[in-house]
Amino acid sequence: MNTQTPSPKPEQPATRLPSSGGAPAGRWLALIRHRLVWPLMALALVLIVDALISPGFFNVRIVQGRLFGNVIDIFYRAMPTAMVALGMAVVIGTKGIDLSVGSIIAICGAIIAWRMHQGDSHFVILLMALAAGLACGLWNGFLVSVLEIQPIIATLILMVSGRGIGLMVNLLYGGTNPSFTSPLLQGLSVGSLGLIPTRLIVGAVIFFLLWLLVRRTAFGLFLESVGGNAKSARLAGVNARFVLLSAYLISGFLAATAGVILTADTHTSDPVSVASNIELDAILAVVIGGGSLAGGRIFLDGTIIGVLVIQALTTSILTSGLPPEYNLVVKAVVVLIVLLLQSSNMRAAVVSVLVRRKA
């Protein structure tokens, strides 16, 4: 019987990962690759330009018992767009799109003015406006999840017809005086709680609750799995139709919330011009924040940063004194630069340049 033990195999040399030039350099490159770096840098750059254009830009003061200042105003004006963009981030995470959010805002505003003229309770009117947003989201979700119409076409239907629906609602009371007064709704929009504007508190609560839903429940995983690969999600037992329907319900509800804020701010119903192009700003905010129209990921924090970039840029254009015809062009150029910096190819080029310089 052979009792010889087999000779040990020669030790293989340990596999070494490619060096990035030391730990500090590695951390620096990892920082550059982080999805929030470029949006934060863009926001910081816009704010620095604002400070150069307008000395005292960062001054914050208390006027009539509430905070005032350019920085506060950026957050204040960004809140309606932020609410819409958060809903858009959820829909885009499912590989969808919602072009109807501006029209939903118009419909909700018209319903508020209509029921105000009918003498309904203001709290009931608030619930009706939010319910109208849910109904619009249900319609979009039905077309996308049940009838399987492409999201851009399904939501385009309500985008085209929604403002006309708002005008038709105005005709229910004659449409001659769409203005109204509501301490409740205006308190949510232009009021304050202590020193803090109320809409900032509303926006913070919405962000926190949506973050809990997306990041602390299985539903958030279902949203991203459907956006990543709907067929695989179905095979894994995920009810993809329900998930898609829920995403558009969330988008409709948040658009309605923004509609309440905007309508109460202007004290009137203006379906034609209210929230003009807000759907485009919302999509831009999601993309600037690191989101992809290919779906599969939801970045709520990046979306908020994207909204602040857009609003800070708008503020800088207004304070610079540029003629109005240049505003949209400058905004488009700056957004294009930010999106180029967000490009994976651009990031790879920047990283390769830094590595070569380090070597």
Residue pairs with C-beta under 8 A, 6 or more apart in sequence:
20 26
20 29
20 355
21 355
21 358
21 359
25 358
28 354
29 351
29 354
29 355
31 37
32 347
32 350
32 351
32 354
33 347
33 351
35 289
35 290
35 299
35 302
36 289
36 290
36 301
36 302
36 305
38 338
38 341
38 342
39 288
39 289
39 290
39 302
39 305
39 306
39 309
39 338
39 342
40 305
41 341
42 288
42 309
42 334
42 337
42 338
42 341
43 305
43 308
43 309
43 312
46 309
46 312
46 313
46 316
46 334
47 57
47 58
47 312
49 316
50 57
50 70
50 312
50 315
50 316
50 319
51 57
51 58
53 316
53 319
53 320
54 70
54 319
57 70
57 71
57 319
58 69
58 70
58 71
59 69
59 70
60 67
60 68
60 69
60 71
60 72
61 67
61 68
61 69
62 68
62 195
65 192
65 194
65 195
66 192
66 194
66 195
66 196
66 197
67 195
67 196
67 197
70 315
70 319
72 197
73 315
74 308
74 311
74 312
74 315
75 200
75 308
76 197
76 199
76 200
77 311
77 314
77 315
78 307
78 308
78 310
78 311
79 199
79 200
79 202
79 203
79 258
79 261
80 199
80 258
80 261
80 262
80 275
80 278
81 258
81 278
81 281
81 282
81 285
81 307
81 310
81 311
82 203
82 207
82 285
82 303
82 304
82 307
83 203
83 206
83 254
83 255
83 257
83 258
83 261
84 101
84 105
84 254
84 255
84 258
84 275
84 278
84 279
84 281
84 282
85 281
85 282
85 285
85 286
85 303
85 304
85 306
85 307
86 206
86 207
86 210
86 254
86 300
86 303
86 304
87 98
87 101
87 250
87 251
87 252
87 253
87 254
87 255
87 282
88 97
88 98
88 101
88 251
88 279
88 282
88 283
88 285
88 286
88 303
89 286
89 289
89 291
89 298
89 299
89 300
89 303
90 210
90 214
90 223
90 247
90 250
90 251
90 298
91 97
91 98
91 151
91 247
91 248
91 250
91 251
92 227
92 283
92 286
92 291
92 292
92 293
92 295
92 298
93 223
93 224
93 227
93 247
93 291
93 295
93 296
93 297
93 298
94 223
94 226
94 227
94 243
94 244
94 247
94 295
95 151
95 226
95 227
95 228
95 230
95 293
95 294
95 295
95 296
96 144
96 151
96 227
96 244
96 247
96 248
96 295
97 151
97 152
97 155
97 283
97 293
98 140
98 151
98 155
98 248
98 251
98 255
98 279
99 152
99 155
99 156
99 159
99 279
100 136
100 140
100 155
100 156
100 157
100 158
100 159
100 162
100 255
100 279
101 251
101 255
101 258
101 275
101 278
101 279
101 282
102 159
102 162
102 163
102 274
102 275
102 276
102 277
102 278
102 279
103 136
103 158
103 159
103 160
103 161
103 162
103 163
103 165
103 166
104 132
104 133
104 136
104 137
104 158
104 162
104 252
104 255
104 256
104 259
105 255
105 256
105 258
105 259
105 262
105 263
105 274
105 275
105 278
106 162
106 163
106 165
106 166
106 259
106 270
106 271
106 272
106 274
106 275
107 132
107 136
107 162
107 165
107 166
107 169
107 259
107 271
108 129
108 130
108 132
108 133
108 255
108 256
108 259
108 260
108 263
109 129
109 166
109 259
109 262
109 263
109 269
109 270
109 271
109 274
110 165
110 166
110 167
110 169
110 170
110 178
110 269
110 271
111 125
111 128
111 129
111 132
111 169
112 125
112 128
112 129
112 180
112 182
112 185
112 259
112 260
112 263
112 264
112 269
113 170
113 173
113 178
113 179
113 180
113 263
113 268
113 269
114 169
114 170
114 172
114 173
114 269
115 124
115 125
115 128
116 122
116 125
116 180
116 182
117 173
117 177
117 180
118 173
120 128
122 182
122 183
122 184
122 185
123 184
125 182
125 185
126 184
126 185
126 188
126 260
129 256
129 259
129 260
129 263
130 253
130 256
130 257
130 260
132 256
133 252
133 253
133 254
133 255
133 256
133 257
133 259
134 249
134 252
134 253
134 256
135 252
136 158
136 162
136 252
136 255
136 256
137 248
137 249
137 250
137 251
137 252
137 253
137 255
138 245
138 248
138 249
138 252
139 158
140 151
140 154
140 155
140 158
140 248
140 251
140 252
141 244
141 245
141 246
141 247
141 248
141 249
142 245
143 149
143 154
143 155
143 157
144 150
144 151
144 154
144 155
144 244
144 245
144 248
145 240
145 241
145 242
145 244
145 245
145 248
146 241
146 245
147 154
159 279
163 271
163 272
164 271
165 271
166 269
166 271
167 175
167 271
167 272
169 271
170 178
170 269
170 271
178 268
178 269
178 270
179 267
179 268
180 267
180 268
181 267
182 264
185 260
185 263
185 264
186 264
186 265
186 267
187 198
188 198
188 199
188 202
188 260
188 261
188 264
189 198
189 199
189 260
189 261
189 262
189 263
189 264
189 265
190 197
190 198
190 199
190 264
190 265
191 197
191 198
192 198
193 201
199 261
202 257
202 261
206 254
206 257
207 300
207 304
210 250
210 300
211 300
213 219
213 220
214 220
214 223
214 298
214 300
215 300
219 243
219 246
220 298
222 233
222 238
222 243
223 243
223 246
223 247
223 298
224 296
224 297
224 298
225 232
225 233
225 236
225 238
226 233
226 238
226 240
226 243
226 244
227 295
227 296
227 297
227 298
228 295
228 296
229 296
230 240
233 240
233 243
234 240
258 275
258 278
259 274
259 275
262 274
262 275
263 269
263 274
266 274
281 307
281 310
284 306
284 310
284 335
285 303
285 304
285 306
285 307
285 309
285 310
286 299
286 302
286 303
286 306
287 293
287 306
287 339
287 342
288 302
288 305
288 306
288 309
288 310
288 335
288 338
288 339
288 342
289 299
289 301
289 302
289 303
289 304
289 305
289 306
290 297
290 299
290 302
290 342
291 297
291 298
291 299
291 302
291 303
309 338
310 331
310 335
313 330
313 331
313 334
313 335
314 327
314 331
317 326
317 327
317 330
317 331
318 327
322 330
340 346
341 347
